[in-house]
Amino acid sequence: MSGKQKRFTILMADDDEDDCMLVRDAFNENRLRNALHCVRDGEALMDYLCRRGAYSDESLAPLPDLILLDLNMPKKDGREALREIKSNPALRRIPVVVLTTSIRDEDICQSYDMGANSYITKPLSFDELVTAIERLGNYWFGTVTLHLGKKKQREELNGCSSPGASPRSRGQG
């Protein structure tokens, strides 16, 4: 990674606080000084992305450049959240990396079918997690060009207030 690294905003949805802490520590081990925000379930993820409730203040909940998504969470699981994100015109350009314990072929295939950009099985040791985060950082923050058109994205989010709402049902079509 270069010395003049741009700061990106990462949103992690995972119901396990320890996993969020370990990912944060792995980012620090790799000197990835990106802002990592954590939410505990799919409902909180969608509230964050759509600026609802506790996440209505953009200074406290900036739009992410990348989402790390666990599949198995309470309330709304990662599959439902992924489906909502990728079907929403204001959100679908945000890359979603599934970071989960599942190694099931069905979960992997279904995640890609629903628009996941990558699928990573959570490593078993912290050293393996550090390596996985290093590779993730090199790829997403050093190799690819992320869509950073956040002004347009913010404008499009105005219609994101009701889950699954189409532009027509919001009176915009």
DAZI-V475809 format. One record per residue. N is the residue number from 0. RES is the residue in three letters. PHI is phi in whole degrees, 0 to 359 (none if undefined). Layout:
# DAZI-V475809
n | res | phi
N | RES | PHI
N | RES | PHI
This chain:
# DAZI-V475809
n | res | phi
0 | MET | none
1 | SER | 283
2 | GLY | 291
3 | LYS | 259
4 | GLN | 280
5 | LYS | 287
6 | ARG | 274
7 | PHE | 250
8 | THR | 256
9 | ILE | 244
10 | LEU | 247
11 | MET | 250
12 | ALA | 251
13 | ASP | 202
14 | ASP | 282
15 | ASP | 261
16 | GLU | 301
17 | ASP | 297
18 | ASP | 296
19 | CYS | 298
20 | MET | 296
21 | LEU | 295
22 | VAL | 295
23 | ARG | 301
24 | ASP | 297
25 | ALA | 294
26 | PHE | 298
27 | ASN | 296
28 | GLU | 302
29 | ASN | 267
30 | ARG | 56
31 | LEU | 269
32 | ARG | 268
33 | ASN | 274
34 | ALA | 283
35 | LEU | 248
36 | HIS | 253
37 | CYS | 240
38 | VAL | 235
39 | ARG | 260
40 | ASP | 198
41 | GLY | 295
42 | GLU | 294
43 | ALA | 296
44 | LEU | 301
45 | MET | 291
46 | ASP | 298
47 | TYR | 300
48 | LEU | 295
49 | CYS | 261
50 | ARG | 60
51 | ARG | 250
52 | GLY | 58
53 | ALA | 297
54 | TYR | 254
55 | SER | 286
56 | ASP | 271
57 | GLU | 298
58 | SER | 292
59 | LEU | 265
60 | ALA | 222
61 | PRO | 293
62 | LEU | 302
63 | PRO | 280
64 | ASP | 270
65 | LEU | 206
66 | ILE | 245
67 | LEU | 257
68 | LEU | 235
69 | ASP | 278
70 | LEU | 277
71 | ASN | 257
72 | MET | 224
73 | PRO | 285
74 | LYS | 65
75 | LYS | 234
76 | ASP | 282
77 | GLY | 297
78 | ARG | 295
79 | GLU | 297
80 | ALA | 297
81 | LEU | 300
82 | ARG | 301
83 | GLU | 295
84 | ILE | 300
85 | LYS | 284
86 | SER | 262
87 | ASN | 260
88 | PRO | 303
89 | ALA | 280
90 | LEU | 244
91 | ARG | 296
92 | ARG | 278
93 | ILE | 286
94 | PRO | 296
95 | VAL | 242
96 | VAL | 254
97 | VAL | 285
98 | LEU | 234
99 | THR | 214
100 | THR | 277
101 | SER | 291
102 | ILE | 246
103 | ARG | 291
104 | ASP | 305
105 | GLU | 298
106 | ASP | 293
107 | ILE | 296
108 | CYS | 298
109 | GLN | 297
110 | SER | 298
111 | TYR | 294
112 | ASP | 299
113 | MET | 274
114 | GLY | 109
115 | ALA | 300
116 | ASN | 270
117 | SER | 204
118 | TYR | 224
119 | ILE | 237
120 | THR | 278
121 | LYS | 303
122 | PRO | 295
123 | LEU | 276
124 | SER | 240
125 | PHE | 295
126 | ASP | 300
127 | GLU | 293
128 | LEU | 295
129 | VAL | 301
130 | THR | 296
131 | ALA | 297
132 | ILE | 290
133 | GLU | 300
134 | ARG | 294
135 | LEU | 301
136 | GLY | 297
137 | ASN | 300
138 | TYR | 286
139 | TRP | 285
140 | PHE | 249
141 | GLY | 238
142 | THR | 253
143 | VAL | 278
144 | THR | 259
145 | LEU | 275
146 | HIS | 289
147 | LEU | 243
148 | GLY | 282
149 | LYS | 287
150 | LYS | 297
151 | LYS | 297
152 | GLN | 298
153 | ARG | 299
154 | GLU | 297
155 | GLU | 293
156 | LEU | 291
157 | ASN | 305
158 | GLY | 265
159 | CYS | 272
160 | SER | 293
161 | SER | 249
162 | PRO | 305
163 | GLY | 75
164 | ALA | 288
165 | SER | 268
166 | PRO | 306
167 | ARG | 296
168 | SER | 289
169 | ARG | 265
170 | GLY | 77
171 | GLN | 248
172 | GLY | 225
